[in-house]
Amino acid sequence: MTGRVEGKVAFVTGAARGQGRSHAVRLAQEGADIIAVDLAGQVASVPYPMATPEDLDQTVKEVEALDRRIVARQADVRDYAALKSALDEGVTQLGRLDIVCSNAGIASFGPADELDETAWRDMIDINLTGMWHTCKAAIPHLVEGGRGGSIVITSSDAGLKGFPNLAHYVSAKHGVVGLMRTLALELAPHSIRVNSIHPTQVDTPMIQNEATYRLFRPDLDHPTRADFEPASQAMNVLPIPWVDVADISSAVLFLASDEARYITGAQLPVDAGASQPFKIPNV
């Protein structure tokens, strides 16, 4: 029995760990070869340790263990030329491009009137412009292939509603919804589908760190994961504090597969009901 994306090639950004690694591995499990890109370095305005080259190496090992091919490169989504070069090299080696998983992103926190200028710029440059760069680099390959394709853009529940202390993040995640909707219209004549995914909190290093714990539990000097858990659960309708990376990867796989062949321009929440209207905690 063939996999759901057998014989296809997927381009995944932010692939060194977290959601990106999970997406790359899940697509590989279903038959895809992978072009994996990650900065694999630190951004100064980000208050938690980011992925490393060793993390990207681990993604390579996990994909290759599935007997799939992978081309992995360090590249910054803010640098269009470097990103395009990495993708072009991957397409040359693997022969085609069918799926784009525009996933790379960062988080940082602060009231809108107190955000550092650099923190704002880094957020917009990575979480919005980086998404555009990813799509811009990929579109010519998808169109030239003549087989259609699927672009899945990672937004957030913060792309559906506002959150305090996240003005820059909310702005970027709302922005990628506009990008998705426009690309869905522009690329429909080529049978290229474009959709966005909107997770609630996902159990990755982006939220499992002291900066996030302090945001949700400012009443504690040294909050822990256990202290954060009930505050995070209060954001969701279902009685869970966060979703697993596998839950998001399953949604990516669905949108990338022929099972979603007539779905485009859609916003898919994978959020334990967090996008439903209710009073959010004052964080």
N, C-alpha and C positions, 0 to 999 in steps of 0.2 A: 504494500500500500504506500503510495507516495504521500509526501507531506503537503500541507496546505499552501506552502509557497515554494514547492519543489522547483529547482532549477532557476530560481530568481536571485537577484543580487540586491541587497539592502544596504543603504548608507545610513549609519547611525552616528550622531554627534553626542558628545558627553558620554562616550562608551566605556570609560575606564572603570566605572563602578556604578552602584546605585541603579536607578532606572535604566540608564543607557546600557550597562552591561547586561542587565536582565533582558532587555529587548533584543540585544544582539544574540544572546544565547537562545532565547525562545524562538526567534526567527530561524536560527541555525538548526534547532531541533526539528523544525518543520520543513527543512530542505534548502534554506537560503544560504548563499555565501555572503560574506559581510565585508563592508568597507567601514572601518571604525576610526573615528577621530576624537581626540580629546586634547584639551590644553595640557593636562597632566602637570599642572603647576599651580602656584598660588596667586590669587588676586588680592591686593593689599586691603581692599575695602570689605572683604568677606571675612566674617568673624569666626570661622571654623576652618580646620584643615581641609584643603581640597585634594583631589586625586593626584596621584604620583605616576611616574613612568612605570613603576612596578605594578600599579593597579592596572594599567593598560596592558602590560605583559600578561597579567592574570586573565584578562578578557580573551586575549589571543589563545592562551592555553585551553580555556574552557570551550571556545568555539572549535578549535582544532581537535579536541577530545571527542567531538561529535562527528569527526571526519568531514568537516566543512572547511572551505578555504576562507581565509581572512587576510585583508590588507589593513594594517593598523598604522596610523601616523599621528604624531603630535602636531596639532595645529590649533590656532586660536580663532574662534568663529568671528572675532572682531576684525581679523585680517583676511579680507576676501581673497587676495591673491594666494595666500598660503592654503586657505581652505579649498579653493578651486584646484590648486596643484595637487593636494592630497587626494581629492575626489577623482580628478582626471587620471592620476596614476592608478588608483584602484580600478577604475573602469577599464583602463588599458589592460591590466593584469587579469581581470575577471570577465571581461568581454561584454558587459551590459550593465544597465541599471534599471530597476523596476520599482523599488520601494525606498522612500526617504522617511527617516524617523528624525525629525528636527527636535532634539531633546535637550541639548546643552543649556544649562541655566545655573544661576546662583541665587542666593538669598542674603539679605541683610535687613536691618531693622532700625526704626526710629520715627518719631513724629515728623510730619511733613515739613514743618517749619524749622526743624533741627537737623534735617538730613545734610550730610556733607555733600558738597558739589561733586566730589569724586565718586562717592557712593551712588549718587543719582546717575551720573554718566556711565559708570561701569554697569549698572543694572540695565539701563536702556540699551547700551551698546551690545551687551551679551544676550539678554533675554528677549530683545525685540530685533535689533539690527542683525544680531547673529542668526536669528531664525530666517530673516530675509536673505542674508548671505547664503545660508544653507540651501534654501529653495532656489535662489538665483543661479547658484553653481550647478544645481542638479537638473533644472528644467531643460536645458538644451540636450542633455543625455536622454532624458525621458522622451522628449519629442522626437529626437532622431531615431530612437529605438522603434517607434511606430507600433508599440504593443500596449499603449496606455500605461497606467501605473498608479501608484498610491503615494500621496504625501500625508504623513501624520505629524501634526504639530502639537507639541506638549504645551498646553496652557495650564490652567489651574482653576479651582473654584474662585480664586482671586481674579480670574478672567470673566467671571459671571456676576460678581458683586464686590463691594468694597470691604476692606479690612483696615482697622486702625494700625498705625505704626508700619504700614507697608505701602505708602503712596507710590513709591517708585516701582515696586514689584507689581502692584495692582495695575498701574498704568501700562507697564510692559505686557502683562498677561492679557489685558483688554486689547492692547494693540495687535497682538498676534491673532486674535479672533478676526479683526478687520482684515489682516493680511490673508488669513485662511479663506474668508468669504470672497475676497477679490480674486485670489488665485483659483478658487473653485470655478468662478465664472470664466476667467481667462483660459483655463486649461481644459475645460469641458470639451471643446471641439476635438481635442486630442485623446479623449477618453482617459484623461488623467484626473483622478479623484483627489480632493483635498479636504481633510477633516481635522478637527482639533479634539484633544482629550483633556478633560478637566478633573484632575485628581484632588481629593482632599489631602490631608497630611499623609505622606508615604514614609514608611519605616526605612529611612536611609540616613546617611551622615548629614544630609542637608538640614534635617530637623533634630536628629539625635545628637545634640551638642549643647554645651553650656550656654551659648548665646540664646538659643531658642528656649531652653529651660528658664532662663532669667526673664525672658519676655513674658512667658506665661505665669511664672511664679516669682514676681518681684518681691513678694513678702518673705522669701527665704534667701539666706546668704549664699548657700551652695546647693541649689536645687538639683535633683537627680532625675533620671529617667522615670523612676517610680513617682516622683512628685509631679512630673509633667503629665503623666498618663491621664489622670482624671480631668485635668484642664483641657487636654486635647480631645478627650472623649466628648466633652460638653459641646464641641463644635459640630458633632455628627448626630444624625437622627438615629441611625443604628447604634447599638451599644458597643462600639469598638473605638479605641483611641486613634487608630490609623489603619491604613490598608497596607498590604504587602506589595513589593515590587512586582510579584507574579500577577497580581490583579490588574495592574496597568499593562503589563506585557501581553496578557490575554486580550485586552482591548485593542492594543496595537496590532496584534496578529489578526484579529477579526477584521479590522479596517484595511489591513494590507492584503487580505485574501480575497478570493473571488466570491466568498460568502457576502461581502459588502460591495459587490460590483456596481450597484446602483445607488450607493450612499455617497453623497458629496455635499460639501458646504454645511456639514453637521457638527454640532457641539455635543460631545459624548461625556457626560459626567460619570466618573468612577469614584464616588465620593461619600458613600455611606449615607446619602441623603443630605449632605451638608449644604447643597445649593438650594434646598427647600427653605422658604422664608420662615425664620424664627429668630428670636433675639440671640445674637452672638455674645459670648463672654466679653467683658470689658478688659482687654489686654493691652 
